[in-house]
C-alpha cells in the first residue's frame, strides 16, 4: 500500500476538500470545551480555596480520616467483587450452553438480558422492597425467614449483590456476547473434547483465555456501576460509597466535591483499562 | 449413565432471574392493583392525578428537553470531531465522551453544586441569583453534562459511516449542500438520531441520584423523587401502593420509548457497516 501511495503523491498535493470557512467548528469546540471544562475547574478550585483560609489541600487529607470513608469504601469494593463473581458465574455458563446446545433459546436470552434496561432502577427497588416486606410476613413461620433476614445483614447486604447483578446484566451480556462472537466456540470445544480434554479443562484452558478481554471489560463496567450506585442502596437503607458522599455533603461540602473529582478520575482509569484490554486483543 | 442435556447450563441464570427480577416485578404489579388486599384501580388513578401527575409531567418535560437539546448539541459536536483532521483532538474528545457519559449520579450533582450552586465558584463570579441551579433549566444543564457525551458516542460511528462518495455523487447530480443533507445524509442518519434521542430520554427519565443529591425536588417535581419519598417516609402510610402504581407508569413510558428504539437500531446497522 505504501508504494502505491508514494506513486500517487504528486497528484494529491492539492487539498482534497474545497477550502471553506471552518469557523463554526472552532465555535463548537470552544463552547463544548467551556461547558465541559469549567465545572471541572470550578470543582477543583472549590475544594482547594476558601476565602477564609486561602489555598489548602486539607479536604483531600481530611477525606482519609473522615468518619465512614473506610467502611463505606470497603463495603462498595466487597459488593463490587461479589457482584462480578456472581454475574460471571451465572451468565458465562448460560451463554455457552445456549451457543453449544440450545441455539433456539438465544432470542429469549437476549430479551431477558435486555429487559432490566427498560425498568428504571427506582421502580425495580420499589418492587424489591415490597417483596422483601411481604416476604418477611409470609415467611415468618418458616425457616426461610432467617435466610431472608440474613440476606439483609447490614454488614454485608447480599440483597444488594442480587440487585446489582440484575442491573449490570444487560451490560455484561452485551460484553460477553461481543467476545463470544469473535471466536468459533463450537469448533474450539469439539476440538478440545476430541483431544480428550475434560469439561473443566475446556472451560479454564480454552474458553476463558479466549474471552479474557470481554471478561475484563464486563468486570470493569460492573465495578464502575456498583461503585457509583446510589438509588438501590439508599432506598434499601444501606451505606456504600455513593450514599456516604451524600451523607457527609451536609457537614463537609468540600470533601464531597473532592470525592466527586476522585470518582471522575476512577471512571477514567477504569475505561482506560477496558480499552487497553480490548486494544491488546486486536493485535 | 446418560449425559445430562447441555441446556441445563442456562438453568442457574433463569432461576436467578425469575427469583430476583421476576418476584419484585410481580410484587410491583400486584401492589399497584391492590389496596389492603383487595383488587382496585384506585392506586393507578391516584398516581395519575394531582401532585403525582405534575411530577410525572415534570419528569417527562425535563427528559424530553434534555433528549432533544442533547441530541442536537451532541450531533454538532460529533460532526465537528468526525470532520476534523486532527486525530489527537478526535481521540481526546471521544475518550472524554466515554468518561463523561458514564459520569452520572451523585458526583455529577456535586460538580455542579460546586460550580453553579448557591456558594458555587462560577455563580459567585457571575452573580447568579440564589437557587438558579435548582430550577428546571438548571437541572437540564446538569443532565446535559452526561447526555451530550452519550450522543457523541452514538453519532460519531454513524457520521463516520457517511461515505464521501455519496456526497460526490449528489454533487455530480447537481445537488446543493442543503439537498445533500436533506435527501441523502439525514435519511441515513435518522435511525441513529432517533435511537440517540430515545437513549437520552431514557437515561434522564430514570435518573434519581443526581436530583436527590442536588435536592432539586423542592423546585422541580420529578416522579423518581416522588417514588423515593413515598417509599422512605413513615408519614405517608398506605402510600407505598401508590408509589408502586407510579413505578408501573414509569415502566410503561420507558417501555413504549424502548419499543421505538429497538427496530430502529436494526435499520441503522443495516445501512452503516
HADDOCK unambig.tbl for C-alpha pairs under 7 A between the chains (distance, minus, plus):
assign (segid A and resid 25 and name CA) (segid B and resid 80 and name CA) 5.47 0.50 0.50
assign (segid A and resid 28 and name CA) (segid B and resid 77 and name CA) 6.36 0.50 0.50
assign (segid A and resid 39 and name CA) (segid B and resid 111 and name CA) 6.18 0.50 0.50
assign (segid A and resid 39 and name CA) (segid B and resid 112 and name CA) 6.37 0.50 0.50
assign (segid A and resid 39 and name CA) (segid B and resid 115 and name CA) 5.48 0.50 0.50
assign (segid A and resid 42 and name CA) (segid B and resid 114 and name CA) 6.67 0.50 0.50
assign (segid A and resid 42 and name CA) (segid B and resid 115 and name CA) 5.35 0.50 0.50
assign (segid A and resid 42 and name CA) (segid B and resid 121 and name CA) 5.76 0.50 0.50
assign (segid A and resid 42 and name CA) (segid B and resid 122 and name CA) 6.80 0.50 0.50
assign (segid A and resid 43 and name CA) (segid B and resid 111 and name CA) 5.68 0.50 0.50
assign (segid A and resid 43 and name CA) (segid B and resid 114 and name CA) 5.31 0.50 0.50
assign (segid A and resid 43 and name CA) (segid B and resid 115 and name CA) 6.13 0.50 0.50
assign (segid A and resid 46 and name CA) (segid B and resid 114 and name CA) 6.12 0.50 0.50
assign (segid A and resid 46 and name CA) (segid B and resid 121 and name CA) 6.43 0.50 0.50
assign (segid A and resid 90 and name CA) (segid B and resid 12 and name CA) 6.25 0.50 0.50
assign (segid A and resid 90 and name CA) (segid B and resid 13 and name CA) 5.11 0.50 0.50
assign (segid A and resid 91 and name CA) (segid B and resid 13 and name CA) 6.36 0.50 0.50
assign (segid A and resid 93 and name CA) (segid B and resid 9 and name CA) 5.43 0.50 0.50
assign (segid A and resid 93 and name CA) (segid B and resid 10 and name CA) 6.72 0.50 0.50
assign (segid A and resid 94 and name CA) (segid B and resid 9 and name CA) 4.99 0.50 0.50
assign (segid A and resid 94 and name CA) (segid B and resid 10 and name CA) 3.93 0.50 0.50
assign (segid A and resid 94 and name CA) (segid B and resid 13 and name CA) 6.50 0.50 0.50
assign (segid A and resid 97 and name CA) (segid B and resid 6 and name CA) 5.89 0.50 0.50
assign (segid A and resid 97 and name CA) (segid B and resid 7 and name CA) 5.26 0.50 0.50
assign (segid A and resid 97 and name CA) (segid B and resid 9 and name CA) 5.36 0.50 0.50
assign (segid A and resid 97 and name CA) (segid B and resid 10 and name CA) 6.31 0.50 0.50
assign (segid A and resid 98 and name CA) (segid B and resid 7 and name CA) 6.42 0.50 0.50
assign (segid A and resid 101 and name CA) (segid B and resid 6 and name CA) 5.51 0.50 0.50
assign (segid A and resid 101 and name CA) (segid B and resid 7 and name CA) 5.78 0.50 0.50
assign (segid A and resid 102 and name CA) (segid B and resid 7 and name CA) 5.86 0.50 0.50
assign (segid A and resid 118 and name CA) (segid B and resid 251 and name CA) 6.74 0.50 0.50
assign (segid A and resid 118 and name CA) (segid B and resid 254 and name CA) 5.83 0.50 0.50
assign (segid A and resid 118 and name CA) (segid B and resid 255 and name CA) 5.69 0.50 0.50
assign (segid A and resid 118 and name CA) (segid B and resid 258 and name CA) 6.90 0.50 0.50
assign (segid A and resid 119 and name CA) (segid B and resid 251 and name CA) 5.62 0.50 0.50
assign (segid A and resid 120 and name CA) (segid B and resid 206 and name CA) 5.13 0.50 0.50
assign (segid A and resid 120 and name CA) (segid B and resid 251 and name CA) 6.97 0.50 0.50
assign (segid A and resid 122 and name CA) (segid B and resid 224 and name CA) 6.70 0.50 0.50
assign (segid A and resid 123 and name CA) (segid B and resid 247 and name CA) 4.80 0.50 0.50
assign (segid A and resid 124 and name CA) (segid B and resid 24 and name CA) 6.88 0.50 0.50
assign (segid A and resid 126 and name CA) (segid B and resid 244 and name CA) 6.39 0.50 0.50
assign (segid A and resid 127 and name CA) (segid B and resid 24 and name CA) 4.32 0.50 0.50
assign (segid A and resid 127 and name CA) (segid B and resid 25 and name CA) 5.74 0.50 0.50
assign (segid A and resid 127 and name CA) (segid B and resid 27 and name CA) 5.63 0.50 0.50
assign (segid A and resid 127 and name CA) (segid B and resid 28 and name CA) 4.54 0.50 0.50
assign (segid A and resid 128 and name CA) (segid B and resid 24 and name CA) 4.60 0.50 0.50
assign (segid A and resid 130 and name CA) (segid B and resid 27 and name CA) 6.51 0.50 0.50
assign (segid A and resid 131 and name CA) (segid B and resid 24 and name CA) 5.66 0.50 0.50
assign (segid A and resid 131 and name CA) (segid B and resid 27 and name CA) 5.67 0.50 0.50
assign (segid A and resid 162 and name CA) (segid B and resid 20 and name CA) 6.76 0.50 0.50
assign (segid A and resid 166 and name CA) (segid B and resid 21 and name CA) 6.82 0.50 0.50
assign (segid A and resid 228 and name CA) (segid B and resid 105 and name CA) 6.83 0.50 0.50
assign (segid A and resid 230 and name CA) (segid B and resid 209 and name CA) 5.99 0.50 0.50
assign (segid A and resid 231 and name CA) (segid B and resid 208 and name CA) 6.67 0.50 0.50
assign (segid A and resid 231 and name CA) (segid B and resid 209 and name CA) 5.96 0.50 0.50
assign (segid A and resid 235 and name CA) (segid B and resid 228 and name CA) 7.00 0.50 0.50
assign (segid A and resid 235 and name CA) (segid B and resid 232 and name CA) 6.81 0.50 0.50
assign (segid A and resid 242 and name CA) (segid B and resid 106 and name CA) 6.49 0.50 0.50
assign (segid A and resid 246 and name CA) (segid B and resid 213 and name CA) 6.21 0.50 0.50
assign (segid A and resid 256 and name CA) (segid B and resid 110 and name CA) 7.00 0.50 0.50
assign (segid A and resid 257 and name CA) (segid B and resid 110 and name CA) 5.49 0.50 0.50
assign (segid A and resid 257 and name CA) (segid B and resid 111 and name CA) 6.36 0.50 0.50
assign (segid A and resid 257 and name CA) (segid B and resid 114 and name CA) 6.99 0.50 0.50
assign (segid A and resid 260 and name CA) (segid B and resid 107 and name CA) 4.29 0.50 0.50
assign (segid A and resid 260 and name CA) (segid B and resid 110 and name CA) 6.68 0.50 0.50
assign (segid A and resid 260 and name CA) (segid B and resid 111 and name CA) 6.89 0.50 0.50
assign (segid A and resid 264 and name CA) (segid B and resid 103 and name CA) 6.61 0.50 0.50
assign (segid A and resid 267 and name CA) (segid B and resid 99 and name CA) 6.27 0.50 0.50
assign (segid A and resid 268 and name CA) (segid B and resid 99 and name CA) 5.52 0.50 0.50
